[in-house]
Amino acid sequence: MKTKGMNYRKKIRKLLFRSFEGELKEKEKKLLEKALENSKEIRQEKEEIKKLRQAVAKSAVKSFKPFFAERVITRLKATETREENSLEGFYQSLKPIFKRLALAGSIIMLVLILYNLKIGDALSSEEVFYASEEAIEEVLQTPFL
């Protein structure tokens, strides 16, 4: 007899949670209304759920950026499909850092070269580009993909 009462309580609780999402059929709505009328505990639980949902809704606006859930789901799906090789994952995590470092290094080199060019004719091309003539020729002849 106890299991029957527990199953009923679980069913009412599920209906209670689903009622906040507006997914109840007419028969389920009536069953939930009847349970709410007959049980003070269920009414209290409904109020607690309502307060909890309001608190979460208020805090979510302040703490999460738009489309947070979609970004999390996309990232989770990506990690599920990714190979289990942890070394590959480590390299993938370093990729954005090295892209930024390469960009920053390129900008610094460009600024230094422009500065050396601006100094005037007093510097040779080796001094301007920080490399010998042979190294410059080698770089210019290297095919890039």
Secondary structure as the mmCIF struct_conf table of DSSP 4:
data_model
#
loop_
_struct_conf.conf_type_id
_struct_conf.id
_struct_conf.beg_label_comp_id
_struct_conf.beg_label_asym_id
_struct_conf.beg_label_seq_id
_struct_conf.end_label_comp_id
_struct_conf.end_label_asym_id
_struct_conf.end_label_seq_id
HELX_RH_AL_P HELX_RH_AL_P1 LYS A 2 GLU A 21
TURN_TY1_P TURN_TY1_P1 GLY A 22 GLY A 22
HELX_RH_AL_P HELX_RH_AL_P2 GLU A 26 ASN A 38
HELX_RH_AL_P HELX_RH_AL_P3 LYS A 40 SER A 63
BEND BEND1 PHE A 64 PHE A 64
TURN_TY1_P TURN_TY1_P2 PRO A 66 PHE A 67
HELX_RH_AL_P HELX_RH_AL_P4 PHE A 68 THR A 81
BEND BEND2 ARG A 82 ARG A 82
BEND BEND3 GLU A 84 GLU A 84
HELX_RH_AL_P HELX_RH_AL_P5 SER A 86 ILE A 119
TURN_TY1_P TURN_TY1_P3 ASP A 121 ALA A 122
BEND BEND4 LEU A 123 LEU A 123
HELX_RH_AL_P HELX_RH_AL_P6 SER A 125 PHE A 129
TURN_TY1_P TURN_TY1_P4 TYR A 130 TYR A 130
BEND BEND5 ALA A 131 ALA A 131
HELX_RH_AL_P HELX_RH_AL_P7 GLU A 133 GLN A 141
BEND BEND6 THR A 142 THR A 142
#
